[in-house]
């Protein structure tokens, strides 16, 4: 982890949420997942925690790792590798849980997302953000809010409200035919 990641991990949730996005521009916390870079709006991030075992939930979809106690609140933990239909990987010392606030029709929720590691904070200009490609109905890209080109490649900017809608995740899991990968049905 680099110094920016360490500094970010020690920030309080209130400090992140009080930032005025219009005054400072867009900021995305970037993270790696199976060798690819992804970003989420930093205003959605509450905190970054090192991986610690969670309590399993019976009959939950495979991408739901379980729940954790976050200062008295029970928070579901989602493995984004499994949510995207990627191969599972043993957790390492760089594996982290990014705790985010998700807005849904029923209000806001706190959800933990397991990722391979946190990379940096990206400050793109709005003009540098490209819309997601249109693959037709073959690939669902509703949870991708845009793409940004960086020196090392591209960063997919994720819409966590769509990606982590608990109702949709559980509904998709219940209608998916056996053996069909999660990425084909990702919302």
C-alpha positions in Angstrom: 0.0 0.0 0.0 1.2 3.5 -0.7 1.1 6.5 1.7 -2.1 7.8 0.2 -3.9 4.5 1.0 -2.6 4.5 4.5 -3.7 8.1 5.1 -7.1 7.4 3.6 -7.7 4.5 5.9 -7.2 6.6 9.0 -9.7 9.3 7.9 -12.9 9.5 9.8 -16.2 8.9 7.9 -17.4 12.3 8.9 -14.3 13.9 7.3 -15.0 12.2 4.0 -18.7 13.0 4.0 -18.2 16.7 4.7 -16.2 17.3 1.5 -17.8 19.7 -1.0 -17.6 17.9 -4.3 -18.4 21.0 -6.3 -15.5 23.0 -4.8 -12.9 20.2 -5.0 -14.0 18.4 -8.2 -14.6 14.7 -8.6 -12.7 12.2 -6.5 -12.8 8.4 -6.8 -11.2 5.8 -4.5 -9.6 3.3 -6.8 -9.1 -0.3 -6.0 -7.9 -3.5 -7.8 -9.9 -6.6 -8.5 -8.4 -9.4 -10.5 -5.8 -7.2 -12.0 -8.3 -4.5 -13.1 -8.7 -1.0 -11.6 -12.1 0.2 -10.5 -13.2 3.4 -8.8 -16.1 4.5 -6.5 -17.1 8.0 -5.6 -15.2 8.9 -2.5 -18.3 10.5 -1.0 -19.8 7.0 -0.8 -16.8 5.7 1.2 -17.2 5.6 5.0 -14.0 3.8 5.8 -11.4 1.2 4.7 -10.8 -1.8 7.0 -8.3 -4.7 6.7 -9.9 -8.1 6.1 -11.1 -9.8 9.2 -13.3 -13.0 9.3 -17.0 -12.3 9.2 -20.1 -14.2 10.5 -21.6 -16.4 7.8 -25.2 -16.0 6.9 -27.1 -19.2 6.1 -28.8 -19.5 2.6 -27.0 -16.3 1.4 -25.7 -16.1 -2.2 -22.0 -17.0 -2.6 -20.9 -13.4 -3.1 -22.3 -12.5 0.4 -19.4 -13.3 2.6 -21.4 -12.7 5.8 -21.9 -9.8 8.2 -19.6 -7.8 10.5 -20.2 -5.7 13.5 -19.2 -2.1 12.7 -19.4 -0.1 16.0 -22.7 -1.8 16.9 -24.2 -1.9 13.4 -24.5 -5.2 11.6 -23.2 -4.7 8.1 -23.4 -7.2 5.2 -20.1 -7.9 3.4 -20.0 -8.6 -0.3 -17.1 -10.1 -2.2 -16.9 -8.0 -5.4 -14.8 -10.8 -7.1 -17.8 -13.2 -6.7 -20.3 -10.4 -7.4 -18.7 -9.9 -10.8 -18.4 -13.7 -11.5 -14.6 -13.7 -11.2 -12.6 -16.5 -9.7 -12.4 -16.6 -5.9 -9.0 -15.8 -4.4 -7.5 -16.4 -1.0 -7.5 -13.2 1.0 -4.0 -11.6 1.7 -2.6 -8.8 3.8 -3.6 -6.4 1.1 -7.3 -7.5 1.0 -9.5 -4.8 2.4 -13.2 -4.1 3.0 -14.3 -0.8 1.7 -17.4 0.3 3.7 -19.8 2.3 1.6 -23.1 4.0 1.9 -25.7 2.8 -0.6 -28.9 4.7 -1.4 -31.9 2.6 -2.4 -35.6 3.0 -2.5 -35.9 1.9 1.1 -33.3 4.4 2.3 -29.5 4.3 2.9 -27.6 1.2 3.9 -24.1 0.5 4.9 -22.4 -2.3 3.0 -18.8 -3.7 3.1 -17.2 -4.6 -0.2 -14.2 -7.0 -0.2 -11.6 -6.0 -2.8 -8.0 -7.2 -3.6 -6.5 -3.9 -2.5 -6.9 -0.1 -2.5 -4.8 1.8 -5.0 -5.2 5.5 -4.9 -7.5 8.5 -5.1 -8.3 9.6 -8.7 -9.2 13.2 -9.5 -10.5 13.1 -13.0 -11.9 16.1 -14.9 -15.6 15.6 -15.8 -14.6 15.9 -19.5 -12.1 12.9 -19.1 -14.9 10.5 -18.0 -16.2 8.5 -21.0 -19.6 6.8 -20.9 -19.7 3.0 -20.5 -19.7 1.1 -23.8 -23.0 -0.2 -25.1 -22.8 -4.0 -25.5 -26.6 -4.3 -26.1 -28.4 -6.8 -23.9 -25.4 -9.3 -23.9 -23.6 -7.5 -21.1 -25.2 -5.4 -18.3 -23.3 -2.2 -17.7 -25.9 -0.3 -15.6 -23.6 -0.3 -12.6 -20.7 1.4 -14.6 -21.0 5.2 -14.4 -18.0 5.8 -16.7 -14.5 5.0 -17.7 -11.3 7.1 -17.2 -8.0 6.5 -19.1 -4.9 6.6 -16.9 -1.3 5.8 -17.6 -1.6 2.2 -16.6 -4.8 1.6 -18.6 -8.4 2.3 -17.7 -10.4 2.7 -14.5 -14.1 1.6 -14.5 -16.1 4.0 -12.3 -18.8 2.1 -10.5 -22.2 3.3 -9.4 -22.4 1.6 -5.9 -26.1 2.4 -5.5 -26.9 0.2 -8.5 -24.1 -2.4 -8.0 -24.9 -3.0 -4.4 -28.7 -2.8 -4.3 -29.3 -5.6 -1.8 -32.8 -6.3 -3.1 -31.5 -6.6 -6.7 -28.6 -8.8 -5.7 -30.8 -11.3 -3.8 -33.5 -11.2 -6.5 -30.9 -11.9 -9.3 -29.4 -14.8 -7.3 -32.9 -16.4 -6.9 -33.7 -16.3 -10.7 -30.3 -17.2 -12.1 -30.2 -20.6 -13.6 -27.8 -23.1 -12.0 -24.2 -22.7 -13.3 -24.7 -19.3 -14.9 -22.0 -16.8 -13.9 -23.0 -13.7 -11.9 -21.5 -11.2 -14.3 -24.1 -12.0 -17.0 -26.8 -11.0 -14.6 -25.0 -8.1 -12.8 -27.2 -5.1 -12.4 
